[in-house]
Amino acid sequence: MKVLFIRLDHIGDCFLTLPAIKEFKSKFPHSKISVLCKKNTYDIFQSSQLVDEIFTLSLSHSTNHYEKSSGVFEIIKTIWQLNKVSFDRIYNFRDHIVERFLMYFVRGRYQSSIKHLMYHYDIHIMKRNRLMLGHAFDYRVSGESDYIKLYTGTIEENTKESLKRKVEGKLLFHIGGSYMKKLPMKRLHELILMLKKDMEDIIIVKSPFDNLVFDDIDIVEIDSIVKWAYIAERARGCICFDSGPMHVAAAHTQRLFAIFGPTSVAYFGPKSKDQKVFKSKDYKEDFIPGMRFSFDRFGKHLQEQDLDILKREIELFFNKQP
C-alpha cells in the first residue's frame, strides 16, 4: 500500500506529525510511506527514519499561515511527480488553499483531510480517527516517551565534535522560530543581556532563517534542525519561545524553559519531563487551533512582560536540583 502524507507547514507542525506516521506504520508495517513537505522541513522527515520517500514543494518562508507558492509551475511539476506514484491513500494535515489544490489534482484511491489532527495530543485524550476503511489509528503525544527523536548520525564526525565541545554542559537560548519577526528586538536584546550578565554559560542560538544581528552579542547559527537536536541533547538545558525549535528541544534536551505568548499551553505546550512553561498571568488571550488571529499578537507577551520576573524564573528553574 502506497500512502502519502501532505504536511506543508512549519517545523514544529511537521515534527509533531511524526508520532502519527509512526503509529500508522506500526498498524500497516508493509505500507510505503511518502511525505510532501516544504524544503526547509525536509530534514525532519528524513531524520525520523519513518519515511520511505520525500517530495518537496517550494513555498515562501513566511510568518503567515496562508503562504503563497513560489510559482504555479512548481505546483504543477509536483502534481506530475506525485501522480506517477499512484497512491492508495492520501492524508492532508492542513486545510489551506495549496493543499486543497493538490488534493483535487493528485490521484489517490482514498483521500482524507485531517483538520488540526496534530493538536489532539495536547489535551491528553486519545483521539480515534477513522482514516482507513474499517480501521482507525490513534495519534497523541501525551508525554516525553511519545516524542520521535531525530537521527543525528548523518552529521559529520568532525562537526559533531566541534558542536559537542561548544555546547556540552552549557545553557542554550534559541531566539528564533516562525514568529521571531514579531518579537520586539529591543526587549529581546535587553533580556539576553540580563541573562548573560548572571548566567555565564548561556549560548545564544538562531537558525539561518532568523535575521537577527546584535553588535554586542555573539550568536551561534545552527544551519539544520538535526544539528539543533544534537546540541540540545548535549546541553544542560534549553530556553525557547513557542516555536518549532522548542518542540524539537522538548524531545532531546534534559531541561526546557518555554516562553509562551498568545498560544494555548494546553494545546501547544511541550511534553518533556523536566520543563517549565512561562506565560504571564496577565496575558488573557489564548489562541487555539482553528482560531483566526493576527500574528502581530506574538510580540505582545515580550513587550508587556516584566523582564526581571522572567529572568528570575529562568534562573530558579535551571539552578534547581534535577
DOZA-747007 format. One record per residue: y, z, x of N, C-alpha, C, O in turn; residue in one letter. Coordinates in steps of 0.001 Angstrom, whole numbers, padded with zeros to 6 digits, always signed. Layout:
<nodes>
YZXYZXYZXYZXA/...
</nodes>
This chain:
<nodes>
-001193+000000+000842+000000+000000+000000+001249+000000+000882+001382+000832+001780M/+002150-000925+000624+003399-001044+001378+004537-000428+000570+004789-000812-000572K/+005220+000537+001188+006245+001303+000481+007559+001236+001250+007581+001345+002476V/+008656+001055+000513+009989+001019+001115+010835+002150+000552+010968+002289-000664L/+011411+002966+001449+012398+003976+001074+013771+003464+001496+013977+003127+002661F/+014700+003405+000561+016068+002974+000863+016951+004211+000970+017097+004969+000011I/+017546+004408+002166+018403+005581+002381+019626+005167+003192+019671+005374+004405R/+020614+004583+002524+021835+004106+003180+022918+005172+003051+023888+005011+002311L/+022729+006255+003783+023631+007390+003625+023905+008036+004976+023592+007463+006020D/+024488+009225+004953+024901+009899+006176+023719+010545+006901+022599+010572+006392H/+023992+011061+008096+022952+011642+008947+022220+012783+008246+020990+012816+008231I/+022974+013716+007668+022338+014852+007005+021473+014435+005838+020381+014972+005650G/+021948+013480+005049+021176+012990+003902+019853+012383+004358+018806+012621+003757D/+019920+011592+005432+018702+010955+005949+017742+011988+006523+016531+011898+006322C/+018284+012966+007235+017432+013994+007830+016699+014788+006751+015533+015143+006923F/+017377+015064+005645+016767+015839+004569+015860+014995+003679+015235+015517+002756L/+015786+013701+003951+014841+012840+003247+013460+012878+003906+012463+012526+003277T/+013401+013302+005159+012142+013278+005907+011019+014083+005254+009879+013619+005260L/+011285+015277+004687+010187+016002+004035+009560+015227+002880+008361+015345+002631P/+010370+014435+002173+009824+013627+001073+008877+012565+001607+007822+012313+001025A/+009260+011943+002720+008407+010916+003317+007112+011544+003832+006031+010974+003683I/+007235+012724+004437+006041+013418+004924+005100+013762+003774+003886+013585+003879K/+005671+014257+002676+004860+014619+001514+004184+013387+000924+003011+013425+000552E/+004936+012297+000845+004372+011053+000326+003220+010582+001212+002170+010173+000716F/+003426+010642+002517+002408+010182+003459+001147+011043+003391+000037+010545+003577K/+001326+012342+003124+000156+013217+003010-000650+012918+001751-001872+013061+001740S/+000048+012498+000682-000645+012161-000566-001266+010766-000505-002292+010502-001131K/-000624+009880+000260-001111+008500+000366-001191+008124+001847-000364+007354+002336F/-002185+008665+002564-002248+008520+004026-002427+007090+004520-002095+006794+005668P/-002935+006212+003694-003179+004836+004132-002011+003899+003814-002089+002695+004060H/-000944+004453+003272+000210+003620+002945+001004+003292+004205+001031+004072+005157S/+001646+002133+004197+002530+001732+005289+003964+001994+004842+004446+001389+003884K/+004642+002906+005548+005970+003354+005149+007044+002574+005906+007040+002522+007136I/+007956+001971+005156+009129+001323+005739+010380+002010+005206+010378+002567+004108S/+011440+001964+005996+012720+002571+005605+013832+001572+005854+013844+000874+006868V/+014767+001511+004917+016008+000762+005117+017129+001782+005249+017378+002559+004326L/+017807+001782+006395+018855+002767+006648+020018+002105+007379+019951+000929+007737C/+021075+002864+007595+022193+002373+008388+021823+002436+009872+020921+003175+010269K/+022525+001659+010673+022197+001601+012097+022416+002940+012795+021692+003274+013733K/+023408+003709+012347+023679+004971+013032+022719+006088+012626+022795+007191+013168N/+021809+005817+011673+020790+006812+011318+019380+006348+011703+018389+006990+011354T/+019304+005240+012418+018012+004693+012843+017203+005730+013631+016002+005883+013410Y/+017865+006440+014550+017172+007390+015424+016478+008504+014649+015442+009010+015079D/+017041+008885+013515+016442+009963+012724+015053+009568+012247+014094+010322+012417I/+014947+008397+011655+013652+007954+011135+012696+007575+012263+011494+007829+012180F/+013239+006963+013318+012391+006572+014440+011801+007801+015138+010652+007772+015578Q/+012580+008872+015240+012128+010078+015932+011329+011017+015037+010790+012016+015513S/+011250+010709+013761+010474+011557+012853+008980+011321+012996+008176+012178+012630S/+008604+010161+013529+007204+009758+013688+006471+009705+012345+005259+009909+012277Q/+007221+009431+011290+006640+009323+009952+006677+007899+009413+006011+007580+008428L/+007467+007042+010073+007769+005723+009524+007132+004634+010379+007159+004698+011608V/+006562+003640+009717+005907+002543+010426+006869+001421+010805+006700+000775+011839D/+007879+001192+009965+008817+000097+010224+010192+000481+009691+010309+001084+008625E/+011233+000124+010446+012596+000478+010061+013452-000780+010003+013508-001555+010958I/+014115-000968+008870+015099-002033+008709+016480-001385+008694+016644-000274+008190F/+017464-002073+009242+018817-001514+009257+019798-002472+008600+019627-003691+008622T/+020822-001883+008022+021888-002651+007389+023209-002115+007903+023448-000908+007867L/+024063-002996+008378+025355-002573+008918+026297-002209+007786+026611-003033+006927S/+026737-000971+007800+027755-000514+006856+028868+000137+007649+028633+000698+008720L/+030077+000062+007125+031213+000652+007831+031034+002151+007919+030575+002784+006968S/+031400+002733+009081+031324+004186+009240+032557+004781+008582+033670+004661+009094H/+032349+005413+007456+033470+005894+006654+033176+007275+006121+032015+007662+005989S/+034224+008024+005814+034041+009325+005183+033896+009178+003680+033652+010161+002981T/+034042+007982+003184+033943+007754+001751+032519+007370+001388+031922+006512+002038N/+031972+007999+000357+030610+007678-000066+030484+006222-000491+029428+005617-000306H/+031536+005654-001054+031464+004281-001539+031787+003328-000394+032831+002675-000374Y/+030865+003269+000552+031081+002452+001733+030905+000978+001406+030111+000608+000540E/+031647+000155+002103+031556-001280+001897+030719-001909+003001+030759-001476+004153K/+029973-002919+002638+029146-003607+003617+030024-004371+004587+031146-004758+004258S/+029494-004587+005805+030242-005353+006791+030278-006838+006440+031001-007601+007079S/+029516-007257+005443+029548-008652+005039+028415-009002+004096+027326-008434+004180G/+028676-009938+003201+027654-010366+002245+026485-011016+002980+025332-010870+002574V/+026787-011738+004068+025729-012404+004826+024714-011395+005352+023511-011657+005360F/+025211-010232+005794+024322-009191+006316+023363-008698+005232+022183-008469+005497E/+023875-008538+004014+023030-008079+002909+021998-009144+002547+020827-008831+002335I/+022431-010393+002476+021507-011489+002139+020404-011605+003189+019237-011814+002855I/+020778-011469+004449+019800-011524+005537+018787-010386+005407+017590-010586+005610K/+019275-009196+005068+018390-008039+004904+017437-008246+003736+016250-007933+003837T/+017951-008772+002627+017100-009051+001460+015998-010036+001830+014846-009867+001433I/+016355-011056+002586+015370-012060+003015+014279-011413+003875+013097-011713+003710W/+014680-010526+004792+013710-009842+005651+012786-008938+004838+011582-008888+005086Q/+013354-008230+003874+012557-007311+003067+011588-008055+002152+010457-007613+001953L/+012023-009165+001604+011164-009923+000693+009985-010579+001407+008999-010944+000767N/+010079-010729+002710+008954-011259+003475+007783-010282+003496+006640-010681+003718K/+008072-008994+003264+007036-007958+003343+006243-007847+002048+005047-007556+002085V/+006885-008072+000901+006252-007916-000419+005777-006476-000632+004584-006187-000552S/+006714-005592-000899+006405-004174-001065+005738-003902-002409+006026-004549-003416F/+004838-002922-002388+004215-002467-003632+005101-001459-004355+005149-001438-005585D/+005800-000628-003591+006669+000397-004173+007998+000403-003421+008028+000263-002198R/+009092+000566-004158+010415+000703-003551+011099+001909-004183+011201+002002-005407I/+011568+002837-003341+012250+004032-003825+013643+004096-003219+013800+004072-001998Y/+014642+004177-004070+016031+004219-003639+016570+005633-003834+016463+006191-004926N/+017150+006218-002781+017603+007603-002827+019091+007754-003123+019595+008877-003168F/+019804+006650-003326+021236+006771-003614+021637+005676-004583+021349+004501-004353R/+022295+006051-005654+022621+005103-006719+024049+004592-006557+024938+004950-007329D/+024261+003743-005536+025567+003151-005296+025464+001629-005353+024370+001078-005475H/+026600+000963-005265+026652-000462-005574+025785-001314-004640+025126-002248-005097I/+025777-001002-003326+024968-001788-002394+023489-001620-002708+022732-002591-002701V/+023076-000373-002986+021673-000122-003307+021267-000796-004622+020155-001311-004741E/+022161-000790-005595+021855-001461-006863+021637-002952-006641+020736-003556-007223R/+022470-003529-005797+022341-004949-005467+020988-005215-004803+020302-006181-005137F/+020619-004353-003868+019345-004511-003168+018163-004346-004119+017205-005119-004070L/+018236-003341-004979+017135-003088-005906+016940-004253-006877+015834-004490-007363M/+018017-004968-007150+017928-006097-008079+017243-007298-007429+016477-008009-008079Y/+017524-007520-006134+017057-008746-005495+015820-008568-004609+015109-009537-004341F/+015560-007349-004157+014375-007139-003319+013154-006998-004214+013151-006209-005159V/+012129-007762-003912+010933-007781-004753+010026-006593-004436+009674-006339-003284R/+009667-005886-005488+008720-004784-005367+007961-004655-006664+008537-004820-007740G/+006679-004362-006581+005876-004301-007801+006378-003196-008729+006460-003380-009943R/+006714-002042-008138+007290-000938-008906+008499-000413-008149+008469-000285-006925Y/+009567-000107-008886+010792+000379-008267+011268+001639-008978+011032+001827-010171Q/+011945+002500-008214+012476+003725-008803+013715+004159-008040+013710+004199-006810S/+014783+004485-008771+015984+005058-008168+015959+006559-008400+015797+007023-009529S/+016118+007307-007331+015985+008756-007384+017354+009372-007160+017808+009456-006018I/+018009+009797-008200+019349+010354-008073+019270+011794-007577+018690+012663-008229K/+019863+012025-006415+020009+013367-005860+018683+014095-005685+018637+015324-005733H/+017614+013347-005484+016319+013986-005272+016352+014910-004066+015732+015974-004066L/+017090+014489-003027+017070+015263-001787+017645+016663-001957+017369+017538-001137M/+018438+016898-003001+019073+018197-003143+018234+019194-003931+018627+020353-004066Y/+017103+018774-004447+016292+019688-005244+015752+020852-004418+015430+021907-004964H/+015654+020661-003108+015108+021727-002270+015998+022954-002275+015511+024065-002066Y/+017289+022784-002508+018231+023860-002267+018106+025020-003237+018424+026154-002879D/+017657+024767-004438+017606+025837-005426+016234+026501-005459+015910+027229-006398I/+015433+026247-004433+014154+026929-004254+013203+026710-005436+012343+027547-005711H/+013360+025614-006110+012462+025297-007220+011695+024038-006865+012289+023038-006463I/+010393+024082-007010+009587+022906-006726+009804+021881-007834+009477+022130-008994M/+010355+020735-007469+010611+019683-008438+009489+018654-008379+009068+018243-007297K/+009015+018248-009530+007975+017229-009583+008613+015922-010045+009282+015876-011076R/+008399+014873-009279+008998+013578-009573+007897+012535-009690+007198+012254-008716N/+007743+011967-010860+006660+011015-011083+007077+009642-010566+007578+008792-011302R/+006846+009466-009264+007267+008240-008608+006158+007192-008574+006431+005997-008460L/+004920+007635-008672+003798+006705-008680+003203+006697-010086+003310+007687-010810M/+002589+005611-010465+001979+005547-011788+000843+006561-011871-000164+006443-011173L/+001018+007552-012728-000021+008557-012902-000081+009586-011795-000985+010422-011787G/+000857+009553-010857+000843+010504-009745+002215+011153-009613+003184+010723-010238H/+002278+012173-008807+003557+012820-008511+003479+013414-007114+002392+013736-006633A/+004617+013558-006466+004617+014325-005227+005814+015267-005238+006862+014967-005810F/+005631+016404-004595+006654+017444-004592+007529+017301-003354+007078+016833-002309D/+008776+017709-003486+009735+017499-002410+010676+018691-002347+011428+018935-003291Y/+010646+019422-001270+011571+020537-001129+011704+020935+000337+010819+020656+001146R/+012786+021571+000665+012958+022267+001934+013459+023643+001555+014667+023864+001458V/+012551+024559+001342+012940+025891+000886+012969+026896+002027+013387+028038+001839S/+012530+026480+003200+012527+027389+004334+012432+026635+005641+012319+025409+005661G/+012480+027378+006734+012511+026783+008060+011299+025904+008329+011417+024872+008989E/+010136+026301+007827+008906+025564+008116+008865+024194+007456+008048+023354+007833S/+009734+023951+006473+009735+022665+005774+010535+021591+006508+010418+020408+006190D/+011341+021991+007483+012109+021005+008235+011182+020130+009083+010120+020571+009522Y/+011600+018902+009300+010890+017991+010192+011654+017947+011512+012799+017495+011549I/+011039+018406+012581+011695+018359+013884+011613+016946+014456+010608+016253+014296K/+012675+016538+015118+012726+015204+015691+012006+015170+017034+012099+016106+017828L/+011290+014083+017274+010568+013899+018533+011563+013505+019622+012262+012499+019499Y/+011621+014303+020687+012602+014066+021752+011968+013485+023012+012609+013422+024062T/+010716+013062+022908+010015+012525+024071+010558+011205+024575+010243+010789+025689G/+011371+010543+023769+011938+009253+024188+013128+009417+025134+013572+008445+025745T/+013640+010630+025255+014755+010871+026175+014234+010843+027610+013200+011442+027907I/+014934+010163+028487+014514+010079+029888+014501+011461+030530+015324+012317+030203E/+013557+011670+031447+013379+012982+032065+014625+013436+032822+014989+014611+032777E/+015274+012508+033515+016500+012870+034240+017586+013351+033290+018313+014302+033577N/+017680+012668+032145+018665+013064+031137+018317+014426+030556+019199+015254+030328T/+017038+014653+030320+016599+015949+029797+016982+017086+030734+017513+018109+030301K/+016707+016899+032019+017009+017940+032993+018506+018217+033060+018938+019366+033147E/+019291+017137+033016+020744+017287+033066+021265+018040+031848+022100+018936+031976S/+020770+017676+030667+021190+018342+029438+020743+019799+029418+021484+020684+028992L/+019528+020031+029883+018981+021388+029882+019804+022313+030768+020116+023437+030376K/+020159+021840+031967+020971+022658+032877+022341+022961+032277+022916+024025+032507R/+022846+022009+031508+024197+022157+030964+024256+023144+029799+025245+023862+029648K/+023199+023188+028968+023308+023936+027711+022379+025139+027597+022563+025963+026701V/+021399+025264+028465+020411+026330+028284+021076+027705+028286+021784+028070+029225E/+020833+028452+027220+021411+029781+027093+022863+029796+026662+023463+030866+026556G/+023438+028630+026413+024842+028535+026012+024964+028495+024487+023976+028361+023766K/+026191+028614+024029+026502+028513+022606+027193+027179+022359+028185+026864+023016L/+026676+026389+021415+027218+025060+021143+028044+025068+019863+027624+025616+018844L/+029217+024459+019926+030077+024302+018747+030255+022807+018514+031028+022150+019212F/+029529+022267+017520+029646+020843+017189+030807+020685+016208+030746+021156+015072H/+031851+020022+016663+033070+019938+015858+033166+018624+015088+034203+018325+014495I/+032089+017841+015094+032115+016556+014409+031398+016586+013079+031073+017646+012545G/+031158+015393+012557+030498+015245+011270+031229+014231+010413+032298+013747+010785G/+030656+013914+009276+031211+012878+008402+032630+013181+007941+033414+012263+007698S/+032966+014466+007818+034256+014834+007244+035243+015318+008298+036252+015944+007975Y/+034940+015022+009574+035782+015502+010662+037226+015057+010510+038142+015824+010810M/+037447+013825+010047+038806+013292+009945+039661+014076+008960+040889+014010+009007K/+039014+014814+008072+039759+015579+007080+040118+016980+007569+040869+017694+006905K/+039589+017376+008719+039896+018704+009236+041292+018725+009854+041672+017764+010524L/+042059+019783+009651+043380+019895+010280+043214+020132+011780+042738+021188+012195P/+043604+019156+012585+043352+019203+014023+044050+020382+014705+043510+020968+015643M/+045234+020721+014238+045960+021834+014851+045205+023141+014662+045114+023952+015584K/+044665+023344+013469+043912+024566+013188+042578+024574+013940+042147+025615+014436R/+041937+023423+014019+040682+023328+014759+040913+023638+016235+040135+024359+016859L/+041987+023085+016780+042351+023336+018173+042592+024824+018410+042159+025379+019420H/+043278+025453+017483+043566+026888+017595+042284+027712+017558+042132+028663+018324E/+041366+027349+016672+040099+028073+016561+039282+027945+017845+038710+028927+018319L/+039226+026746+018404+038460+026531+019638+039018+027371+020779+038260+027999+021519I/+040340+027385+020924+040961+028170+021996+040683+029662+021819+040455+030370+022800L/+040701+030137+020586+040414+031546+020317+038980+031901+020707+038728+032958+021285M/+038049+031011+020386+036642+031268+020705+036388+031205+022210+035669+032040+022759L/+036978+030213+022871+036751+030044+024307+037357+031188+025120+036900+031481+026224K/+038368+031819+024578+039015+032925+025288+038069+034109+025458+038047+034744+026512K/+037289+034404+024419+036420+035589+024446+034932+035259+024545+034116+036158+024748D/+034571+033993+024407+033160+033596+024495+033052+032519+025573+033132+031324+025287M/+032872+032958+026798+032941+032054+027940+031798+031048+027984+031913+030009+028635E/+030692+031344+027296+029533+030454+027371+029545+029371+026301+028555+028656+026147D/+030636+029233+025560+030675+028260+024473+030965+026855+025007+031818+026672+025875I/+030241+025870+024474+030422+024461+024842+030793+023690+023582+030117+023804+022560I/+031860+022910+023651+032318+022121+022509+031653+020748+022570+031671+020082+023605I/+031069+020336+021450+030277+019104+021397+030802+018204+020283+031267+018681+019248V/+030720+016899+020513+031043+015929+019469+030134+014718+019637+029436+014594+020643K/+030146+013823+018645+029397+012571+018720+030364+011429+019015+031576+011624+018929S/+029861+010237+019362+030757+009108+019649+031625+008705+018460+032693+008120+018645P/+031177+009013+017237+031944+008646+016050+033155+009552+015842+034085+009205+015113F/+033133+010716+016490+034199+011694+016278+035346+011425+017246+035237+011696+018442D/+036429+010896+016727+037572+010516+017560+038453+011737+017820+039556+011858+017287N/+037931+012638+018656+038620+013892+018942+038952+013991+020425+038079+013818+021276L/+040202+014267+020728+040623+014473+022113+041642+015606+022144+042681+015537+021487V/+041335+016653+022915+042280+017739+023160+042511+017808+024665+041560+017958+025431F/+043754+017701+025089+044067+017637+026519+043624+018873+027285+043276+018779+028461D/+043633+020020+026639+043330+021270+027334+041928+021799+027045+041618+022945+027372D/+041076+020968+026431+039717+021403+026094+038714+020343+026533+038863+019165+026208I/+037699+020765+027269+036620+019855+027659+035635+019726+026502+035138+020723+025980D/+035363+018490+026111+034434+018231+025011+033286+017372+025529+033508+016322+026130I/+032072+017822+025294+030879+017082+025711+030477+016123+024596+030276+016539+023455V/+030363+014843+024928+029964+013842+023934+028460+013607+024017+027938+013228+025065E/+027779+013833+022915+026340+013598+022820+026142+012319+022017+026500+012254+020841I/+025569+011302+022658+025583+009961+022072+024421+009642+021147+024308+008507+020686D/+023553+010608+020861+022486+010346+019891+022093+011639+019198+022208+012723+019770S/+021631+011515+017968+021232+012692+017196+019972+013316+017784+019732+014510+017604I/+019165+012523+018483+017953+013045+019121+018328+013961+020286+017705+015004+020486V/+019338+013572+021046+019807+014427+022145+020426+015711+021594+020286+016781+022186K/+021104+015595+020466+021658+016794+019840+020537+017755+019438+020660+018965+019630W/+019453+017226+018886+018308+018067+018534+017728+018738+019778+017336+019904+019742A/+017680+017994+020868+017116+018517+022123+017948+019678+022664+017392+020708+023044Y/+019272+019525+022704+020100+020593+023274+020242+021771+022308+020386+022916+022737I/+020201+021486+020999+020277+022573+020022+019083+023505+020161+019201+024714+019964A/+017938+022938+020502+016715+023730+020649+016762+024618+021888+016086+025645+021944E/+017557+024225+022876+017609+024957+024140+018835+025853+024271+018930+026647+025208R/+019754+025731+023354+020933+026599+023357+020589+027940+022711+019580+028058+022016A/+021421+028936+022939+021167+030237+022304+021644+030265+020862+021353+031204+020121R/+022385+029223+020464+022836+029135+019088+023819+027997+018901+024329+027435+019870G/+024082+027661+017635+024994+026558+017314+025973+026980+016228+025639+027745+015324C/+027190+026460+016342+028205+026591+015304+028490+025184+014794+028748+024280+015589I/+028447+024992+013487+028673+023658+012918+029428+023776+011607+029331+024778+010899C/+030180+022731+011300+030702+022581+009954+029588+022003+009081+028576+021525+009593F/+029779+022050+007772+028809+021454+006854+028734+019958+007147+029645+019211+006791D/+027660+019521+007789+027573+018143+008271+026130+017809+008620+025247+018665+008560S/+025904+016541+008987+024583+016129+009440+024114+016895+010663+022979+017371+010680G/+024961+017032+011705+024549+017833+012866+024156+019262+012505+023305+019854+013169P/+024769+019824+011456+024390+021175+011029+022952+021210+010537+022197+022116+010891M/+022562+020226+009720+021200+020205+009187+020176+019993+010299+019104+020597+010283H/+020505+019138+011258+019599+018920+012385+019493+020191+013220+018406+020559+013665V/+020623+020861+013432+020611+022115+014191+019779+023180+013486+019102+023973+014140A/+019826+023201+012156+019068+024195+011395+017572+024092+011669+016853+025089+011607A/+017110+022888+011970+015685+022679+012232+015302+022970+013674+014120+023129+013978A/+016295+023042+014577+015968+023110+016000+016513+024332+016731+015918+024764+017719H/+017624+024900+016276+018249+025971+017047+017681+027340+016689+017050+027511+015646T/+017916+028317+017574+017464+029678+017313+018378+030379+016308+017914+031114+015437Q/+019683+030140+016443+020660+030757+015548+021698+029723+015132+022109+028877+015926R/+022112+029809+013874+023068+028836+013354+024152+029538+012548+023870+030344+011661L/+025407+029210+012881+026559+029680+012110+027185+028451+011466+027731+027595+012162F/+027111+028357+010138+027588+027176+009408+028878+027507+008673+028952+028495+007942A/+029898+026671+008874+031202+026856+008236+031311+025890+007062+031286+024673+007247I/+031432+026436+005856+031449+025622+004646+032835+025580+004019+033618+026525+004117F/+033113+024440+003365+034339+024270+002606+034021+024208+001131+033513+025181+000574G/+034311+023068+000466+034102+022983-000981+032656+022735-001393+032322+022879-002569P/+031796+022366-000456+030416+022060-000833+029646+023329-001185+029910+024405-000649T/+028699+023180-002087+027918+024310-002578+026906+024760-001532+026115+023956-001039S/+026934+026038-001198+025963+026589-000249+024563+026560-000851+023585+026338-000138V/+024464+026786-002163+023160+026779-002825+022488+025416-002711+021272+025329-002545A/+023284+024352-002801+022724+023005-002737+022617+022480-001309+021633+021828-000959Y/+023619+022759-000487+023711+022110+000819+023493+023054+001994+023515+022616+003145F/+023285+024326+001730+023170+025295+002815+021925+025099+003653+020910+024617+003150G/+021984+025468+004942+020814+025349+005822+019745+026362+005440+020029+027358+004775P/+018518+026099+005863+017400+026974+005515+016702+027538+006752+015536+027928+006682K/+017407+027583+007880+016811+028159+009077+016707+029675+008929+017387+030273+008095S/+015855+030287+009740+015539+031704+009579+016721+032599+009945+017123+033454+009155K/+017275+032404+011136+018366+033254+011616+019670+032472+011512+020046+031746+012432D/+020342+032625+010401+021529+031828+010138+022568+032655+009396+022270+033699+008817Q/+023798+032153+009430+024864+032731+008613+025734+031596+008109+026156+030732+008877K/+025994+031606+006823+026889+030622+006222+028207+031317+005920+028246+032319+005206V/+029283+030774+006472+030604+031357+006260+031377+030492+005276+031611+029306+005510F/+031764+031114+004176+032584+030432+003184+033559+031446+002608+033150+032488+002095K/+034835+031145+002692+035845+032081+002237+035636+032436+000770+035392+031560-000061S/+035734+033726+000457+035585+034166-000930+036726+033656-001803+036596+033566-003024K/+037840+033324-001164+038992+032822-001911+038828+031353-002293+039596+030817-003093D/+037810+030709-001706+037622+029283-001958+036725+029121-003177+035502+029210-003072Y/+037334+028885-004330+036594+028870-005589+035864+027556-005829+034865+027520-006547K/+036358+026482-005233+035799+025164-005504+034373+025068-004979+034081+025556-003888E/+033499+024456-005731+032101+024374-005340+031546+023006-005709+031129+022789-006846D/+031540+022088-004758+031047+020739-005014+029524+020734-005069+028865+021298-004195F/+028967+020101-006093+027524+019947-006215+027211+018463-006369+028107+017684-006693I/+025954+018045-006144+025609+016628-006243+026000+016029-007586+025795+016635-008638P/+026563+014833-007533+026935+014134-008746+028374+014353-009163+028879+013642-010032G/+029050+015331-008557+030437+015622-008913+031377+014655-008196+031246+014430-006993M/+032310+014094-008930+033315+013228-008318+034430+014102-007758+034900+015024-008425R/+034847+013809-006536+035857+014647-005913+036559+013865-004817+036117+012788-004417F/+037655+014425-004344+038405+013814-003257+037958+014405-001931+037834+015623-001803S/+037717+013556-000951+037279+014045+000350+038399+014776+001087+038143+015429+002098F/+039628+014677+000601+040721+015413+001218+040508+016922+001112+041096+017686+001877D/+039683+017348+000184+039446+018778-000001+038695+019396+001172+038709+020615+001341R/+038045+018574+001976+037218+019127+003038+038028+019775+004149+037468+020525+004949F/+039313+019515+004224+040116+020157+005251+040752+021452+004803+041256+022217+005625G/+040733+021706+003506+041447+022861+002972+040875+024185+003459+041622+025132+003705K/+039544+024257+003600+038941+025542+003940+039365+026021+005318+039509+027224+005536H/+039568+025091+006259+040008+025490+007590+041516+025708+007624+042008+026554+008371L/+042243+024953+006822+043696+025090+006778+044100+026444+006203+045058+027063+006667Q/+043370+026896+005194+043744+028118+004488+043043+029362+005023+043399+030482+004656E/+042050+029174+005887+041247+030293+006349+041973+031135+007396+042703+030607+008234Q/+041765+032445+007337+042256+033357+008373+041351+033186+009592+040192+033601+009564D/+041864+032585+010652+041045+032278+011819+040577+033527+012553+039524+033512+013191L/+041335+034592+012473+040908+035850+013103+039634+036383+012447+038736+036884+013125D/+039570+036269+011125+038371+036709+010407+037185+035822+010764+036082+036313+011002I/+037418+034517+010799+036350+033574+011137+035836+033827+012552+034626+033848+012780L/+036741+034015+013493+036353+034289+014881+035544+035581+014974+034538+035637+015683K/+035978+036610+014266+035269+037889+014308+033858+037756+013736+032915+038343+014267R/+033710+036987+012658+032389+036781+012061+031460+036039+013022+030274+036357+013117E/+032000+035057+013729+031195+034310+014702+030740+035224+015832+029575+035197+016228I/+031658+036030+016347+031322+036940+017447+030282+037968+017022+029341+038240+017767E/+030440+038538+015843+029486+039536+015352+028100+038935+015179+027095+039572+015493L/+028051+037709+014678+026758+037068+014425+026005+036796+015726+024806+037065+015812F/+026688+036271+016729+025996+035891+017961+025821+037059+018937+025047+036959+019889F/+026524+038145+018709+026352+039312+019576+025306+040285+019051+024898+041205+019761N/+024870+040087+017809+023862+040993+017257+022504+040710+017887+022263+039619+018401K/+021632+041693+017841+020284+041524+018376+019452+040693+017410+019521+040915+016201Q/+018659+039733+017915+017836+038910+017023+016743+039731+016358+015958+039196+015575P/
</nodes>
